[in-house]
Amino acid sequence: MVYLLLSILSSTIIAIIFKVQDRLGIKLFPVIVVNYIVATTLGLLVLQEKWQVRTLFEHSWLITALAVGVLLILGFFVIGLSIQKAGISVTIVASKMSVVIPILFSIIAFDEQITTLKVIGLVLAVIGIVLTVYPDTRSRVGQGQLLLPLLIFFILGMIDSLVKLGQTQVDEQLIPLFTAVSFGISGIIGLIIGAVKYKPSDFWRWREVLTGVALGLFNWGSMYFIMQALNRSGLDSSVVFGINNIGVISLSVILAFILFRERLSKVNWLGVLVAIAAAWILSSV
């Protein structure tokens, strides 16, 4: 469960960093690019196995890692914009509601057992997430802003499903290499776009660099720890994804209330309690 808790903490801090970045007026795209460079470097530093570039093509998980990399930079960019336009709570609920996609993928693709207790836990998880941000969804998001959370729902759902697929394809000792390849592809795409649209000086301002470094550390951690949780927790993948998303939504909304004074109604607090109950049920499946 330690890896699962670390994954929840890492993902929550990512959302907080985005909010701080917006508040301080730090440019988003340079932060994202620096973040992927840091995450790639960290993956390679943690890797204990010897490897060569040419040997990457021998691994069955390479295509999966490449797909994750493409979706990661797209997803991060959309998440950053959504937090700015729709607020942290709405963005987090869209990203965490995407858990439905990897849960269904895990059950269908890997024939995971469906029990009454698991169904109850997952249903409560969805209810808890909806209740946690319900007023914000109504009051802060206009029709024109719904596209960003909707895109997040599908993109992150696909990423989590591909991460699960990668976890079944890659040996545990090569998980850091999987993360490095995924983040490396994102970084390369970001550098190409940056070379066309931005000045080199935009990437070397100390605020962008420091924010990107912090984001990269926790971004890498979120992927590494969730893959380790899938390997070592002893829980079904659908349960791991459920608990992870419940933890992130609950902690993110509470921290948004404490740090940024985002309002929470009684319905919101009820949602947090329901989500916690769902996590307890899922952890006992």
Phi, psi and omega in degrees: 000343181298315180297323179295317178295320179294324177296316179299314181297316181298313182295324179294317181295327176303313180297320180294319179299318178300320181294317178296319178302318179293316182298323184271357179072028179280135183296133188287310189297313176302323178298316181296317181295312178301320179304316182287327175296316179295315181296320177296313180299317181296319178300319180289325180292323181285332182299127181258344180276144174286143180208160176226152182303319183294334181284346179300325183289352178272349184268134181291340184272000185299314180299320179298315180296321179296317179296319177300317181299316179296315182289330182298310183291325175296314181295318181296319180297317180292322179298314180300316178294321182293320178297322179290319187271322188250349180098158185292322184293314180296319180296316180296319181294324177295317181291323183277333174294339178295351178301336178304321184293307179293331177295312178296321179298315181296318181293317184282311186285329186243012172054045179286147184292137176254117179244161179299318181295320179295318179297316179299315180298317181291321178295316177296326179298313179297315179299315180298318180296316180297315181294327184299326184239014188306309181298322180296323180298323182280320189269336189252343186249116176276172182300325181290344181262355183290338182297320182297308176299325179294318176297319178301317180306310184284318182295312181290328175298319178292320180298312180298322179295318179291325176297319176298316178299316178298323179299328179279343184264331189259140174293148186304322182289346180258007178302318177301325178291321176301315180294320181296318179295315181299309181291329178297318178297318177299317180296319179297315178299317180297318180294322179296313179296318181297323180295332181274320190256344186234159175276147178306326182295337180295335184268356185241014173285137190300326181292318178294319182295311181296318178295320179294322178296313180299315180297319181297320180299311183281333176294314177299316181299322182298320179285315182298314184289325179290324177292322177292323178296320177297326180282320196247348186288336184080002180261154174300151181301320180299324179288318179300313179297321179297310180296318180301314182290322176299315181298317181293314182295317182294312182293322181295316182292320178295316179292325176297324178292317183286314188273324188242005177059031173290128190291141175236126178269178176298325177296319178299312180296324175298319178299319178298317180295318178297319180296320178296318177299319179297318179297320179296318179296314182294324181291342181260002181294000000 
